[in-house]
Amino acid sequence: MMKIVFATNNQHKLSEIRSILGESIEVLSLKDIGCDVDIPETGQTLEANALQKAQYVYDHYHIDCFADDTGLEVEALNGAPGVYSARYANMENGASDSHDSEANMARLLRELGENNNRRARFRTVIALIQKRNICQCGCTSIKEIHQFEGIVEGEIIREHRGGEGFGYDPIFQPEGYDQTFAELGMDIKNQISHRARAVTKLAEFLLKR
């Protein structure tokens, strides 16, 4: 069975991705490889942050790995919170390292106010780094980097609904549905979400190698 490291210890993300990939690929967490470092995310884009995390794991543990970064992009807010989605609320106070979902949602709803343009999308970028042998004996190898993107369109509703999921799930209603991610449940979310779409592309790439 193929083994690969997912550069996270977020149990929600791990469960979601392991469910999507099934039993064909064993996904290890940072904890599984003994990494307890809070890997910095200092990029200005989702692509940069995903690559930064994957690069750290590859450089320090010399193992095939992937990392993701996800942002909620709201049309009426010019794409905000975007790359700052996980720490959106704390940025008001000058902080940047706290992930408080309730506070993040409260700020987003406050800034949207009564704006009738509620269009938004979730976007996930996955960066994959693998070592590829150039010759059969393995004496020479190169590092390959690949990126995969998943997008789901939808809208921001005006109140919280649902008790499942995490992050902005209780206020995001995907296009074509009358329930939020938090109401739909993980089984359906794992079929249609931004992360599911990016991971599906990742899985197809890995399994054909």
Backbone torsions as a table, in degrees:
resi	resn	phi	psi	omega
1	MET	NA	137.2	177.8
2	MET	-68.8	138.0	175.4
3	LYS	-118.1	140.8	179.3
4	ILE	-151.2	148.0	-178.9
5	VAL	-94.4	132.6	171.0
6	PHE	-100.7	118.9	-172.6
7	ALA	-75.3	69.7	177.6
8	THR	-159.8	158.7	167.0
9	ASN	-120.7	11.3	178.8
10	ASN	-72.5	112.0	-174.6
11	GLN	-65.6	-31.4	176.6
12	HIS	-62.8	-47.6	-179.9
13	LYS	-65.0	-42.8	-179.3
14	LEU	-60.6	-46.6	-179.6
15	SER	-62.3	-41.5	-178.6
16	GLU	-64.0	-47.0	-176.6
17	ILE	-72.6	-38.9	177.4
18	ARG	-62.9	-36.9	177.9
19	SER	-65.1	-40.4	-178.5
20	ILE	-69.5	-43.2	-176.7
21	LEU	-77.2	-22.4	178.5
22	GLY	70.0	-149.6	-173.9
23	GLU	-95.8	2.5	-176.5
24	SER	-78.2	-23.3	-178.2
25	ILE	-135.1	127.8	176.6
26	GLU	-87.6	118.6	-178.0
27	VAL	-99.9	119.8	178.6
28	LEU	-98.2	146.0	176.2
29	SER	-92.7	173.5	174.7
30	LEU	-60.4	-39.5	178.9
31	LYS	-61.0	-38.0	-178.9
32	ASP	-62.2	-28.2	-179.8
33	ILE	-102.6	10.1	176.5
34	GLY	79.3	22.1	179.6
35	CYS	-98.7	114.5	179.5
36	ASP	-114.8	18.6	-180.0
37	VAL	-82.2	138.3	172.9
38	ASP	-82.9	93.7	-173.8
39	ILE	-64.0	127.1	-177.3
40	PRO	-67.7	150.7	174.6
41	GLU	-127.2	89.3	-174.1
42	THR	-109.4	6.5	-179.6
43	GLY	-72.1	160.1	178.5
44	GLN	-96.7	0.3	178.4
45	THR	-137.2	161.6	175.6
46	LEU	-61.4	-40.3	-179.8
47	GLU	-59.8	-44.3	-178.1
48	ALA	-66.4	-41.6	-179.5
49	ASN	-66.6	-43.1	179.8
50	ALA	-61.7	-44.0	-179.7
51	LEU	-67.5	-38.4	179.8
52	GLN	-59.7	-43.6	-179.7
53	LYS	-68.8	-44.0	179.3
54	ALA	-64.2	-40.0	-179.2
55	GLN	-63.0	-39.0	179.3
56	TYR	-60.9	-47.6	-178.6
57	VAL	-64.9	-44.4	-179.0
58	TYR	-63.2	-43.5	-177.9
59	ASP	-67.2	-36.3	-174.6
60	HIS	-93.1	-24.2	-175.5
61	TYR	-121.6	-7.7	174.0
62	HIS	53.7	47.9	-178.0
63	ILE	-137.2	147.1	177.6
64	ASP	-59.1	138.0	-174.9
65	CYS	-155.8	164.3	171.4
66	PHE	-142.5	157.3	178.5
67	ALA	-141.1	156.4	179.9
68	ASP	-129.2	160.1	166.9
69	ASP	-142.0	140.6	-175.3
70	THR	-129.3	141.7	177.0
71	GLY	-136.5	146.8	171.6
72	LEU	-96.8	121.7	-176.1
73	GLU	-113.9	112.0	-175.6
74	VAL	-101.2	123.9	-173.3
75	GLU	-58.5	-46.5	-176.0
76	ALA	-69.4	-15.7	178.6
77	LEU	-105.4	22.7	178.3
78	ASN	57.2	38.0	176.9
79	GLY	90.1	-3.6	176.2
80	ALA	-73.9	155.0	1.2
81	PRO	-79.3	-15.0	173.5
82	GLY	54.6	-126.1	-176.0
83	VAL	-64.4	-16.9	-179.2
84	TYR	-98.9	16.2	-172.7
85	SER	-56.4	-42.7	-174.7
86	ALA	-70.7	-23.0	-176.8
87	ARG	-125.6	29.7	-173.5
88	TYR	-59.5	-48.5	-176.1
89	ALA	-64.3	-41.1	-175.3
90	ASN	-70.1	-20.5	179.2
91	MET	-66.0	-22.1	176.7
92	GLU	-64.7	-29.5	-177.4
93	ASN	-103.5	11.2	178.6
94	GLY	85.8	-1.5	177.6
95	ALA	-89.6	161.0	-178.0
96	SER	-143.8	5.9	-171.1
97	ASP	-121.9	11.1	-178.9
98	SER	-109.1	134.6	-179.5
99	HIS	-108.3	98.1	-178.5
100	ASP	-120.4	98.6	-173.3
101	SER	-61.2	-42.5	-179.0
102	GLU	-62.8	-43.7	179.7
103	ALA	-67.5	-37.9	178.4
104	ASN	-62.1	-45.2	179.7
105	MET	-65.7	-39.3	-179.7
106	ALA	-61.9	-43.0	179.3
107	ARG	-65.4	-42.8	-178.5
108	LEU	-61.3	-46.9	-179.5
109	LEU	-65.8	-35.7	178.6
110	ARG	-65.6	-42.3	-177.9
111	GLU	-72.7	-32.3	175.9
112	LEU	-72.3	-34.9	178.6
113	GLY	55.2	-129.5	-178.9
114	GLU	-96.4	12.7	178.7
115	ASN	-56.6	127.0	-178.5
116	ASN	-80.9	-12.6	174.6
117	ASN	-84.0	99.5	-177.0
118	ARG	-106.3	11.4	-177.3
119	ARG	-60.4	137.0	-179.9
120	ALA	-156.2	164.3	174.2
121	ARG	-146.1	147.0	169.6
122	PHE	-95.7	135.8	178.0
123	ARG	-131.5	127.6	176.6
124	THR	-115.0	135.0	173.9
125	VAL	-119.4	130.2	176.5
126	ILE	-113.8	130.7	174.2
127	ALA	-108.6	126.4	-179.9
128	LEU	-114.4	132.3	174.7
129	ILE	-124.1	125.8	179.3
130	GLN	-132.2	148.3	173.4
131	LYS	-91.8	131.2	178.8
132	ARG	-121.7	125.9	177.4
133	ASN	-75.1	133.4	178.0
134	ILE	-81.8	-37.0	178.2
135	CYS	-118.3	161.9	-173.8
136	GLN	-62.9	-33.0	-177.2
137	CYS	-76.5	-13.1	178.3
138	GLY	82.3	10.9	-177.4
139	CYS	-72.1	-22.0	179.2
140	THR	-130.8	131.2	-178.6
141	SER	-140.6	162.5	177.0
142	ILE	-132.0	161.6	177.4
143	LYS	-100.2	128.8	177.1
144	GLU	-108.7	136.1	178.2
145	ILE	-120.0	131.3	178.0
146	HIS	-133.9	149.5	178.2
147	GLN	-127.1	145.8	-179.6
148	PHE	-134.6	141.7	-176.5
149	GLU	-125.6	141.2	174.3
150	GLY	-132.7	135.0	-177.6
151	ILE	-131.0	138.1	170.6
152	VAL	-130.1	126.9	180.0
153	GLU	-87.1	155.5	179.0
154	GLY	-179.2	-152.9	179.3
155	GLU	-147.9	158.3	176.4
156	ILE	-92.7	121.3	178.5
157	ILE	-84.1	176.4	-171.2
158	ARG	-94.8	-6.7	179.6
159	GLU	-148.5	160.4	179.3
160	HIS	-71.3	138.3	173.9
161	ARG	-142.9	130.9	175.3
162	GLY	99.8	153.4	-176.1
163	GLY	-118.0	2.9	179.1
164	GLU	-102.2	179.0	178.0
165	GLY	77.0	-163.7	-177.5
166	PHE	-159.1	175.5	179.1
167	GLY	63.1	-128.9	-177.5
168	TYR	-89.7	9.1	-174.8
169	ASP	-52.9	-37.7	-177.5
170	PRO	-69.9	-12.6	-179.5
171	ILE	-119.8	6.6	179.3
172	PHE	-109.7	120.5	178.1
173	GLN	-109.5	112.5	-177.3
174	PRO	-68.5	150.3	-179.0
175	GLU	-59.1	132.7	178.9
176	GLY	92.9	-1.4	-179.5
177	TYR	-126.6	154.1	177.3
178	ASP	-108.2	16.2	176.6
179	GLN	-127.1	155.4	176.1
180	THR	-78.9	168.2	173.9
181	PHE	-55.7	-37.7	-177.6
182	ALA	-71.1	-21.0	176.4
183	GLU	-90.4	-33.2	-176.0
184	LEU	-66.8	-30.9	-178.3
185	GLY	89.0	162.6	-171.7
186	MET	-67.8	-33.4	-177.9
187	ASP	-61.4	-47.6	179.7
188	ILE	-72.6	-42.9	179.9
189	LYS	-56.8	-41.0	-178.3
190	ASN	-66.2	-14.0	177.1
191	GLN	-91.4	-27.6	-170.1
192	ILE	-121.5	-7.4	-171.6
193	SER	-73.5	164.6	174.6
194	HIS	-56.0	-44.6	179.7
195	ARG	-66.9	-40.1	178.2
196	ALA	-59.4	-41.6	-178.6
197	ARG	-68.3	-38.7	177.4
198	ALA	-69.8	-41.5	-179.1
199	VAL	-67.7	-35.0	176.7
200	THR	-60.2	-42.4	177.4
201	LYS	-64.5	-40.8	177.2
202	LEU	-60.9	-48.1	-177.5
203	ALA	-62.1	-44.2	178.6
204	GLU	-59.6	-39.4	179.1
205	PHE	-67.2	-46.7	-178.0
206	LEU	-64.2	-40.4	-174.0
207	LEU	-76.5	-16.4	178.9
208	LYS	-94.2	-7.8	-178.0
209	ARG	-71.5	NA	NA
